[in-house]
């Protein structure tokens, strides 16, 4: 079971719409779901925007990576629109 966030740290998270694959702004109220995957820069979870009803993927970037690296990873995420999951 997930948990709700009220104000995610935008420097550590990136949200992508699972329907269209486009990056979206951070929702105000969302519920974190199951883990979809993980890598060297952090983890990706399915989440649900409680205000709009949209299903999203959230990439939570590890604190251990630099801000420059995190920015590059986040910029790359919209290119993964065809990623199954």
Phi, psi and omega in degrees: 000142182272189177221161183267144174246145175258318180218089180295151178286109184297339179282349181243356186228149173223133182249136179230133178291129181286338179283316185250347179078010181263147177294140179231161177293156181295125177291156180283314181238117180215157180243127181280134180249211185289155178285131178266333181177175180207157178206194183293341183256354180151204184231154177243131180236149168283143176215164183235125176284112185290339181274322184255343183083004180283145170268132183231165167248137178240127175263116177260109184282134179298140178295336184290339180271158183286161178299322179298314179295316180299319179297320178295318179296314181296321179295332181280336187305319180299339178288349181268024186299334180271003182293128181291150177147000000 
